[in-house]
Structures are given as C-alpha cells and as structure tokens.
Amino acid sequence: MSLYDFKGARILVAGDLMLDRYHFGTVSRISPEAPVPVVNVRKTTQTLGGSGNVANNIAHLGADAMVMGIWGADSDAEILKGMMDNINVGYDMVSTGAPTTTKLRVIGEKQQIVRLDFEEILNLTQSQASEVAAKAKEHIKQCGAVVISDYGKGFCTLNVCEEIIRLAEKQGIPVIVDPKGSDWRKYAGATTVTPNVKELAEAVGRHVPNEDEAVVLAAREIIDRVRLKYLVVTRSEKGITVVDGKDYMHFPTEAREVFDVSGAGDTVVASLALGLAKGFSLREAVMVANRAAGIVVGKIGTAPVLLSELNGVHDVKSKLMPLDKLQAELEKARLTGKKIVFTNGCFDILHKGHVTYLKKAAELGDILVLGLNSDDSIRRIKGPSRPINSENDRAEVLAALESIGYITIFDEDTPHDLIKAVAPDVLVKGADYKVEEVVGREFAKKTVLIDFVQGYSTTSVINAMKGDSK
C-alpha cells in the first residue's frame, strides 16, 4: 500500500458546525420525583461535531481546513473556537442571534438515557447569505476542494449551496456534499454527494434495499435529476459503491470490527475530499475513504482517523495518553461492553519475554492498558544507571505492538493510584507475584498472573551486553 501524504492540501468545509457534549455516569436508582433513572455523572467530554468533525479529520490527516458556518455569541461558540485553535483549523463564521448548535447526550452505564438539543434553526438572511458568498469567494481561491456538510441546521440554504458550487466550479475544484433531507436541488452541479442507503432512499422517495442493483438504479436516478458527476454511496457492512451515468464500482468494507459508526460519514467526506484535492484518481480517492471508514468504525465515539493509522504506521501519539484523556476513552469503551485489561512495568529493553507477556495479557480482554513507569520512577526503584531508554523512547517502541491499546506514564513508585483511576476488569501481573501481593488488586474485578518466558529479562540482556553471563 502506498503511504499517503496530504500535506499542502487545503479544504474549505462549509456547513453546520456543532458542539457534541457527553455526560457519562452510573445508574443505581430511579428518581423519587418521576419514573426516570438518576444518572450520577462521572465524566464530561466535548468534541467537534457536524462540519467540525469533518475539519477534525482533515487536520488529523495532516492537511489544512477552513470552516465556514454559523454560531451564536455564547460560551459554546468560545469552546468551539478553542477546539479548532488547538488543532490549527481555521474558521470564518457568521454570528447569529440563535444559540450555537449543541447536542448533549446523557449516558448511564451502557445506554444513552436522553439527548438534549440546544438549537434554533434559522435560515440565513439575505445580508448574511451575501456575507457568506463573499467569504467563500476568497477562501475557495486557496483551496483544492470544498466540502458542504449539511446537517439541516440552517446554514446550507439553496442560495448558499448554489453560490458555493458555482464558485468552486469556476475555480475548477471538486465539491463533495454530505447531504440532508429529500430535496437535493440545492446540490445541483456538485461533483459528488455521499449518502448512506437510508439517505439515498429519502432522496428518491422510495425504499432502497441495500443490494447492488437497487443502489445503482437509485443512484443513477439521482445523478440525472441533480446533475452530479457521480454518487458515492456508503453501505455500512457492504462497503462503498460509486456510481456514474455509465458505470459503477463496488468497494468492500475494510472494517475488521465495528464498534461505533458515529462520525463515519464525516470521515468518508474528509478523506475523499483530500484524495481529490491531491489529484488522486476517483478509484484511489474512494479507496482512501473506504480505508479511513474501516478504521473509524473500530473506534469508540466520534473520533478522527490519524494519518499514521491510514498508512498502517504505529504512532505513539495515538496510544500514549495522559490519565484524564485515557479515562474518557475507557468510559466510552465500557459503554459498548468492552473489557479493560491493565498491566504495568518499566519495559526498559523490550525482549521476547515482554512481547509474549503483553500478548497473553491482551487476550484476556478487549483493550490492554499499559501503565509505564516514568524515568524518575525507575531511577528510584532500580538506581541511577536505569533506565537505559527514556520513557518517550520506550513508549514509542511499545506503541508498535498491536497487543497494546493505550499507554499512560505514571511517576509514582507503584501503580496503586493509576489502577484505582483505571478500574480495570482484569489486572495482570507476572507469576513471580502472589495474588495477595499485587498492588491495586482491590480496584480490579479480577487479577490474573501470567508466567514469564524462561531465560528472558532486562537484567540478563544488560549483563550480556556487558559480557557478564551471570
């Protein structure tokens, strides 16, 4: 597989920007005030939603994004600004009197209890539409592709979409639309639209089974009606089908396991736009999008695909996490019933014994979390001559192991507090311990001891390097 490089590509993302907020908690009782569960909130997370998630994917694939849309003059808009600033995504927004669109999901145990939408759908005024057109004209000149991310929140009006498509066509750059609703007239003249099968059925006004012939037939009907070059239909477990007026191509899914389809459409749109902006053929651009979709559905919650993941390269940044971020990721994982395994150690010089031990540990659950001793921690435990390799170097080598899900570095002499925070389903240690000696076992549902591979240890490797066989 070729290594993809999207550096230098710039995409204009015009559409409905949203803030996705999640409250995660536990449920142990029913409210005495009404027959509803009481959720004891343990964690709150916030992510870029809507067109923001498209831009988030573009940024994490190594390219530049400029977001255009609407938001309110409120604190949620300030939060969105901060999020986009943190990932170097540009924005040129129109402020309205309506609140910034925010979706709050309350999740108790493994079930979404309620979703609260804070929004007021207002179509842009004529003066606001003119402001958008003027902004778009300048930004399109600097971009290699345009994404219209329509979530039906008021930005993607007929006039706005028509003007953006006209300006892009004048510049000779592709327009990729993530659609909403049954009236696609506002997308007329776009390069492509990327519906799922349900959205395709809504557009043609009839049920469309997820079968090749039915999908192709419905797609061609829409292509003729809306004047598109081709249609890219995402078909869940059946992959992606690309249809133009004369031919079609099927791309089987690359997903190994589907955890969560949240945001998968945004990932497809973002990666497809980047491929086309970089001059890829249609086939190659869709192959990139299909691969990206296969990766993102294997994640928990709305999350971007990293360039390293797309290229099949292990990146320490995708696995190494501070404790607060790790807890949020594990909270999401537990909502889908994933079993969390934890182990810890120095792993100063990685050898066969380590790799075998970690592989066996990973087989005890779904996600293996490794607590890695910091350099200072190792010096206190093993003396000033250790570690041989720094914590960042050790983390990078360990991140290359498929068995490890996440790595977090701790500075204490023991992982007691870390294990308490992670609260694993399975705590793993080497068989040189007795179960009652394992630190933090009271915070795990189960403690398992794993035998080491005989003849392998970091100390023996160091001694061999020194010429000492003892």
TORFIKOL-125079 format. One line per 4 residues: number of its first residue (from 1); for each residue x, z, y of C-alpha. Coordinates in nm, 2 decimals. Example, Ala and Ser with C-alpha at 12.3 -4.5 7.8 and 13.67 -1.06 7.14 Angstrom:
<padrens>
1) 1.23/0.78/-0.45  1.37/0.71/-0.11
</padrens>
This chain:
<padrens>
1) 0.00/0.00/0.00  0.12/-0.08/0.35  0.20/0.20/0.59  -0.04/0.18/0.88
5) 0.07/0.23/1.24  -0.19/0.23/1.52  0.05/0.34/1.79  -0.02/0.15/2.11
9) -0.39/0.07/2.02  -0.64/0.19/2.27  -1.01/0.21/2.21  -1.30/0.26/2.45
13) -1.56/0.49/2.29  -1.89/0.46/2.49  -2.18/0.67/2.37  -2.34/1.01/2.32
17) -2.09/1.30/2.34  -2.20/1.62/2.18  -2.06/1.97/2.11  -2.11/2.09/1.75
21) -2.11/2.47/1.72  -2.14/2.66/1.39  -2.22/3.03/1.32  -2.11/3.13/0.97
25) -2.23/3.45/0.82  -2.37/3.65/0.53  -2.73/3.73/0.44  -2.82/4.06/0.28
29) -3.17/4.13/0.41  -3.49/4.00/0.56  -3.58/4.09/0.91  -3.85/4.36/0.95
33) -3.97/4.16/1.26  -4.06/3.84/1.07  -4.01/3.69/0.72  -3.67/3.54/0.81
37) -3.32/3.61/0.69  -3.09/3.82/0.90  -2.75/3.65/0.93  -2.45/3.87/1.00
41) -2.23/3.63/1.19  -1.86/3.64/1.07  -1.72/3.33/1.23  -1.80/3.08/1.50
45) -1.64/2.74/1.52  -1.68/2.44/1.76  -1.59/2.08/1.72  -1.63/1.75/1.90
49) -1.95/1.58/1.79  -2.11/1.23/1.83  -1.88/0.99/2.01  -1.63/1.28/2.05
53) -1.58/1.28/1.67  -1.50/0.90/1.68  -1.24/0.97/1.95  -1.11/1.27/1.75
57) -1.05/1.03/1.45  -0.88/0.78/1.67  -0.64/1.04/1.82  -0.55/1.18/1.48
61) -0.48/0.83/1.36  -0.21/0.80/1.62  -0.39/0.59/1.88  -0.54/0.64/2.23
65) -0.91/0.68/2.30  -1.11/0.68/2.63  -1.46/0.84/2.61  -1.74/0.74/2.83
69) -2.08/0.91/2.83  -2.29/1.18/3.00  -2.27/1.55/3.01  -2.41/1.84/3.22
73) -2.25/2.06/3.48  -2.23/2.35/3.24  -1.99/2.56/3.03  -2.04/2.34/2.72
77) -1.90/2.04/2.92  -1.60/2.25/3.01  -1.55/2.33/2.64  -1.56/1.96/2.55
81) -1.31/1.88/2.83  -1.07/2.14/2.68  -1.11/2.00/2.33  -1.03/1.64/2.45
85) -0.74/1.76/2.66  -0.59/1.93/2.36  -0.58/1.60/2.16  -0.49/1.38/2.46
89) -0.82/1.19/2.46  -0.92/1.05/2.80  -1.27/1.08/2.94  -1.46/0.93/3.23
93) -1.81/1.08/3.22  -2.12/1.07/3.43  -2.26/1.41/3.51  -2.64/1.46/3.49
97) -2.88/1.74/3.56  -2.95/1.77/3.19  -2.76/2.01/2.97  -2.47/1.89/2.77
101) -2.60/1.80/2.42  -2.51/2.08/2.19  -2.61/2.14/1.83  -2.58/2.50/1.70
105) -2.60/2.54/1.32  -2.65/2.89/1.17  -2.52/2.91/0.82  -2.58/3.20/0.59
109) -2.39/3.22/0.27  -2.40/2.86/0.14  -2.72/2.74/0.32  -2.80/2.62/0.66
113) -3.06/2.85/0.80  -3.15/2.68/1.12  -3.02/2.42/1.37  -3.08/2.47/1.74
117) -3.05/2.16/1.96  -2.98/2.21/2.33  -3.05/1.88/2.49  -3.27/1.69/2.73
121) -3.29/1.32/2.66  -3.28/1.13/2.99  -3.23/0.76/3.02  -2.97/0.68/3.29
125) -3.10/0.59/3.63  -3.01/0.25/3.78  -2.74/0.40/4.00  -2.59/0.59/3.70
129) -2.60/0.27/3.49  -2.42/0.08/3.77  -2.16/0.36/3.78  -2.11/0.33/3.40
133) -2.07/-0.05/3.43  -1.81/-0.02/3.70  -1.61/0.24/3.50  -1.64/0.03/3.18
137) -1.51/-0.28/3.35  -1.19/-0.11/3.44  -1.14/0.06/3.10  -1.21/-0.24/2.89
141) -0.92/-0.43/3.05  -0.69/-0.17/2.90  -0.84/-0.16/2.55  -0.81/-0.35/2.23
145) -1.16/-0.27/2.10  -1.49/-0.10/2.21  -1.70/0.14/2.00  -2.06/0.20/2.10
149) -2.16/0.53/1.94  -2.53/0.56/1.97  -2.70/0.89/1.88  -3.01/0.82/2.08
153) -2.94/1.09/2.34  -2.99/0.87/2.64  -2.66/0.70/2.73  -2.69/0.38/2.52
157) -2.97/0.21/2.71  -3.04/-0.16/2.69  -2.87/-0.23/3.02  -2.56/-0.02/2.94
161) -2.51/-0.17/2.60  -2.57/-0.53/2.72  -2.32/-0.48/3.00  -2.05/-0.33/2.79
165) -2.09/-0.60/2.52  -2.08/-0.87/2.79  -1.76/-0.72/2.95  -1.59/-0.69/2.61
169) -1.68/-1.05/2.51  -1.54/-1.17/2.84  -1.21/-0.99/2.76  -1.22/-1.13/2.40
173) -1.21/-0.79/2.23  -1.44/-0.67/1.94  -1.73/-0.44/1.98  -1.82/-0.21/1.69
177) -2.16/-0.04/1.71  -2.27/0.28/1.52  -2.65/0.23/1.55  -2.95/0.45/1.61
181) -3.32/0.36/1.57  -3.51/0.05/1.47  -3.46/-0.16/1.79  -3.13/-0.33/1.78
185) -3.19/-0.58/2.06  -2.95/-0.38/2.28  -2.67/-0.45/2.04  -2.72/-0.83/2.06
189) -2.39/-1.02/2.07  -2.18/-0.73/1.93  -1.90/-0.81/1.68  -2.05/-0.59/1.42
193) -2.29/-0.30/1.36  -2.21/-0.03/1.09  -2.54/0.11/0.95  -2.58/0.30/0.63
197) -2.85/0.18/0.39  -3.12/0.40/0.55  -3.04/0.27/0.90  -3.04/-0.08/0.77
201) -3.39/-0.03/0.62  -3.51/0.11/0.95  -3.38/-0.19/1.14  -3.55/-0.44/0.91
205) -3.87/-0.24/0.89  -3.89/-0.20/0.51  -3.74/-0.01/0.22  -3.40/-0.14/0.12
209) -3.27/-0.02/-0.22  -2.90/0.04/-0.24  -2.84/-0.27/-0.46  -2.61/-0.56/-0.38
213) -2.87/-0.83/-0.35  -3.12/-0.63/-0.14  -2.85/-0.51/0.10  -2.71/-0.86/0.15
217) -3.05/-1.00/0.21  -3.15/-0.74/0.47  -2.81/-0.76/0.64  -2.84/-1.14/0.69
221) -3.19/-1.10/0.83  -3.05/-0.86/1.10  -2.75/-1.08/1.17  -2.97/-1.37/1.26
225) -3.21/-1.16/1.46  -2.95/-0.97/1.67  -2.68/-1.24/1.69  -2.40/-1.05/1.52
229) -2.08/-1.19/1.37  -2.11/-0.97/1.06  -2.26/-0.64/0.94  -2.06/-0.36/0.78
233) -2.30/-0.15/0.56  -2.18/0.19/0.43  -2.34/0.26/0.09  -2.24/0.61/0.00
237) -2.10/0.62/-0.36  -2.12/0.24/-0.38  -1.86/0.19/-0.10  -1.90/-0.07/0.18
241) -2.05/-0.41/0.19  -1.95/-0.67/0.46  -2.20/-0.95/0.52  -2.18/-1.25/0.75
245) -2.41/-1.56/0.77  -2.25/-1.73/0.47  -2.06/-1.48/0.26  -2.02/-1.12/0.17
249) -1.76/-0.88/0.03  -1.81/-0.55/-0.17  -1.55/-0.27/-0.14  -1.60/0.01/-0.40
253) -1.56/0.36/-0.28  -1.22/0.52/-0.28  -1.36/0.88/-0.27  -1.24/1.09/-0.57
257) -1.48/1.37/-0.50  -1.75/1.40/-0.23  -1.76/1.75/-0.06  -1.93/1.66/0.27
261) -2.04/1.33/0.43  -2.06/1.48/0.78  -1.90/1.25/1.02  -1.81/0.99/0.77
265) -1.98/0.72/0.97  -1.77/0.81/1.28  -1.45/0.78/1.07  -1.55/0.44/0.95
269) -1.62/0.32/1.30  -1.30/0.46/1.44  -1.07/0.32/1.17  -1.25/-0.02/1.17
273) -1.20/-0.04/1.55  -0.84/0.04/1.52  -0.78/-0.22/1.25  -0.94/-0.49/1.45
277) -0.76/-0.38/1.77  -0.43/-0.42/1.59  -0.52/-0.77/1.48  -0.59/-0.70/1.11
281) -0.80/-0.94/0.92  -1.16/-0.84/0.86  -1.09/-0.77/0.50  -0.79/-0.55/0.58
285) -0.97/-0.36/0.86  -1.26/-0.28/0.62  -1.02/-0.17/0.35  -0.86/0.07/0.60
289) -1.21/0.20/0.70  -1.31/0.24/0.33  -1.00/0.43/0.25  -1.05/0.66/0.55
293) -1.41/0.72/0.45  -1.30/0.81/0.10  -1.06/1.07/0.24  -1.30/1.23/0.50
297) -1.59/1.29/0.25  -1.34/1.50/0.05  -1.31/1.74/0.34  -1.54/2.03/0.44
301) -1.75/1.98/0.76  -1.68/1.74/1.04  -1.31/1.67/1.03  -1.09/1.37/1.13
305) -0.86/1.17/0.90  -0.49/1.21/0.97  -0.26/0.91/0.97  -0.04/1.08/0.71
309) -0.34/1.11/0.48  -0.44/0.74/0.53  -0.08/0.64/0.45  -0.07/0.87/0.15
313) 0.21/1.07/0.31  0.21/1.45/0.29  0.22/1.61/0.63  0.29/1.97/0.67
317) 0.07/1.98/0.98  -0.24/1.91/0.77  -0.17/2.20/0.53  0.01/2.46/0.74
321) -0.24/2.67/0.94  -0.25/2.99/1.14  -0.47/3.26/0.99  -0.77/3.22/1.22
325) -0.79/2.84/1.16  -0.74/2.90/0.78  -1.03/3.14/0.77  -1.26/2.89/0.94
329) -1.16/2.62/0.69  -1.21/2.86/0.39  -1.55/2.96/0.53  -1.66/2.60/0.53
333) -1.53/2.56/0.18  -1.72/2.85/0.04  -2.04/2.70/0.18  -2.00/2.43/-0.08
337) -1.93/2.67/-0.36  -1.55/2.61/-0.37  -1.34/2.88/-0.55  -1.05/3.00/-0.34
341) -0.72/3.09/-0.52  -0.44/3.28/-0.34  -0.07/3.34/-0.42  0.23/3.42/-0.21
345) 0.61/3.42/-0.22  0.93/3.31/-0.05  0.99/2.98/-0.23  1.33/2.96/-0.07
349) 1.47/2.69/-0.30  1.19/2.50/-0.48  1.25/2.45/-0.85  1.07/2.37/-1.17
353) 0.95/2.72/-1.22  0.79/2.73/-0.88  0.62/2.39/-0.93  0.48/2.49/-1.27
357) 0.36/2.82/-1.15  0.18/2.67/-0.85  0.02/2.40/-1.06  -0.12/2.66/-1.30
361) -0.24/2.87/-1.01  -0.43/2.57/-0.86  -0.60/2.51/-1.19  -0.78/2.85/-1.16
365) -1.00/2.73/-0.87  -1.07/2.45/-0.62  -0.84/2.54/-0.33  -0.50/2.71/-0.36
369) -0.39/2.90/-0.05  -0.02/2.99/-0.04  0.10/3.28/0.17  0.46/3.20/0.27
373) 0.70/3.48/0.37  0.85/3.42/0.72  1.22/3.41/0.77  1.23/3.76/0.92
377) 1.02/3.89/0.63  1.27/3.75/0.37  1.57/3.89/0.56  1.41/4.24/0.55
381) 1.34/4.21/0.18  1.64/4.01/0.04  1.91/4.07/0.30  2.07/3.89/0.59
385) 2.20/3.60/0.37  1.85/3.48/0.30  1.66/3.26/0.33  1.87/2.96/0.26
389) 1.60/2.73/0.41  1.39/2.81/0.72  1.02/2.88/0.70  0.93/2.54/0.85
393) 1.16/2.35/0.60  1.01/2.55/0.31  0.66/2.48/0.43  0.73/2.11/0.46
397) 0.86/2.08/0.11  0.57/2.28/-0.03  0.32/2.07/0.16  0.43/1.78/-0.06
401) 0.29/1.95/-0.37  -0.06/1.82/-0.45  -0.15/2.16/-0.60  -0.13/2.34/-0.26
405) -0.44/2.32/-0.04  -0.32/2.53/0.26  -0.01/2.72/0.36  0.00/3.01/0.60
409) 0.31/3.20/0.71  0.30/3.58/0.72  0.56/3.81/0.88  0.47/4.14/0.70
413) 0.67/4.28/0.41  0.37/4.25/0.18  0.07/4.01/0.20  -0.18/4.30/0.20
417) -0.35/4.22/0.53  -0.33/3.85/0.46  -0.51/3.89/0.13  -0.77/4.11/0.29
421) -0.84/3.83/0.55  -0.85/3.55/0.29  -1.06/3.75/0.04  -0.98/3.51/-0.24
425) -1.19/3.46/-0.55  -0.87/3.46/-0.76  -0.54/3.64/-0.67  -0.24/3.51/-0.87
429) 0.10/3.67/-0.92  0.38/3.63/-1.17  0.37/3.80/-1.51  0.66/4.03/-1.41
433) 0.40/4.24/-1.24  0.13/4.46/-1.39  -0.22/4.40/-1.26  -0.24/4.75/-1.11
437) 0.09/4.68/-0.92  -0.04/4.37/-0.74  -0.08/4.43/-0.37  -0.42/4.33/-0.23
441) -0.60/4.31/-0.57  -0.89/4.51/-0.43  -0.98/4.22/-0.20  -1.00/3.96/-0.47
445) -1.28/3.91/-0.72  -1.02/3.85/-1.00  -0.65/3.90/-1.04  -0.45/3.67/-1.28
449) -0.09/3.70/-1.39  0.10/3.38/-1.48  0.41/3.36/-1.69  0.72/3.21/-1.53
453) 0.92/2.93/-1.68  1.21/3.09/-1.85  1.56/3.02/-1.70  1.44/2.93/-1.35
457) 1.48/3.14/-1.04  1.60/3.10/-0.69  1.88/3.36/-0.75  2.01/3.17/-1.06
461) 2.01/2.84/-0.86  2.21/3.01/-0.58  2.45/3.16/-0.83  2.50/2.83/-1.00
465) 2.58/2.67/-0.66  2.84/2.94/-0.61  2.99/2.88/-0.95  2.87/3.21/-1.08
469) 2.69/3.18/-1.41  2.56/3.54/-1.41
</padrens>
